[in-house]
Amino acid sequence: MPYHLQHNRPGCACGRSTRLSARRSCGFTLIELLVVVAVAFIMASWAIPGLQAFTARHQVTTEVLRLRTALAQARNTAVARRTTITVCPSQDRETCLADWSAPLLIIEGRAAGGTRKANEPILKVLDAGEVESVNFRNDYRVIRFPASGWPRGYNGTFTICGKHGRAAQVVMSNLGRVRQEGATGCQTP
């Protein structure tokens, strides 16, 4: 290759005119590539557990917000419409389950017997949670808010169990007020 073409090749910073020095200055050596791959591997192995812990915390926090939203909206709607509003976890939008991580239905009506009747409209559906489990006391399948907004008899604690031991509790009082408490681990109720 003529000197003027070798010296001005695109993408290479060739400062010398010999072919050997032109080849070396235009790329990486195998050792340089191995060092970069090793450093990238070390950084990834350090960052992945932190990312998994962050994701687990985020899923539990999202589940707490989902439950609080459903309960507050049901309570407020019951008071505003002066009627009974029911919160019910359901996969098929008909039968209420004891698995509170399933999609949550906010129903206008009682959903007596844990089944939504055809004349009981669904006001809102909140998507299923991403945590491992959500348990409510004694495997209750519904929470009813009468026109007063006070769900007497339905007070209790939701235990949210996420991945990597992440947990939280959502406590609902007799007056329908909801608060969050931290949990150290997941126990079955």
Secondary structure by P-SEA (a helix, b strand, c coil): ccaaaaacccccccccccaaaaaaaccccaaaaaaaaaaaaaaaaacaaaaaaaaaaaaaaaaaaaaaaaaaaaaaaaaaacbbbbbbbcccccccccccccbbbbccccccccccccccccccccccccccccccccccccccccccccccccbbbbbbbbccccbbbbbbccccbbbbbbbcccccc
